Amino acid sequence: YQSLAPNFVHKRMEPLLVTVQPKEANEETNSHPGQEFDYVISGTLAVRIDDHDLVLNEGDALFFDSNHPHSMRAMNDQPAQFLAIIL
């Protein structure tokens, strides 16, 4: 995770550049207050929110309630990179 606005005071959102490396390990879920918008820049990303699975490709976007447990996994043995905006 690379913060794109680390020194911005009184932020109402947190923009991040995220790179997910391919791996065979178990997917750990994450949850946090608010909402999350993700835009895939490169690669293919498998996303699980609760028990719902999605596959996002380059140019795809997703907006969801980030209070729900979610995980992301790079597919096709290639890294995936996406812009995450957490509100």
PEPE-V394924 format. One record per pair of residues at least 4 apart in sequence whose C-alpha atoms are under 8 Angstrom apart, sorted by the first residue. I is the first residue (numbers start at 0). GAP is how many residues later the second one is. If there is no record, write none. Layout:
BEGIN
i	gap
I	GAP
I	GAP
END
This chain:
BEGIN
i	gap
0	15
0	16
0	17
0	18
1	14
1	15
1	16
2	11
2	12
2	13
2	14
3	10
3	11
3	12
3	13
4	9
4	10
4	11
11	75
12	72
12	73
12	74
13	70
13	71
13	72
13	73
14	68
14	69
14	70
14	71
15	67
15	68
15	69
16	64
16	65
16	66
16	67
17	63
17	64
17	65
17	66
18	60
18	61
18	62
18	63
19	52
19	53
19	54
19	59
19	60
19	61
20	52
20	53
20	57
20	58
20	59
21	51
21	52
21	53
21	54
21	55
21	56
21	57
21	58
22	50
22	51
22	54
26	44
26	45
26	46
27	43
28	40
28	41
28	42
29	39
29	40
29	41
30	35
30	36
30	37
30	38
30	39
31	34
31	35
31	36
32	33
32	34
33	31
33	32
33	33
33	52
33	53
34	28
34	29
34	30
34	31
34	32
34	51
34	52
35	26
35	27
35	28
35	29
35	30
35	48
35	49
35	50
35	51
36	24
36	25
36	26
36	27
36	46
36	47
36	48
36	49
37	23
37	24
37	25
37	44
37	45
37	46
37	47
38	20
38	21
38	22
38	23
38	43
38	44
38	45
39	4
39	5
39	16
39	17
39	18
39	19
39	20
39	21
39	40
39	41
39	42
39	43
40	17
40	18
40	39
40	40
40	41
40	42
41	15
41	16
41	17
41	37
41	38
41	39
41	40
42	14
42	15
42	31
42	32
42	35
42	36
42	37
42	38
43	11
43	12
43	13
43	14
43	30
43	31
43	32
43	34
43	35
43	36
44	10
44	11
44	12
44	27
44	28
44	29
44	30
44	35
45	7
45	8
45	9
45	10
45	26
45	27
45	28
45	29
46	6
46	7
46	8
46	9
46	23
46	24
46	25
46	26
47	4
47	5
47	6
47	22
47	23
47	24
48	4
48	19
48	20
48	21
48	22
49	18
49	19
49	20
55	4
55	5
65	4
73	4
73	5
73	6
74	4
74	5
END
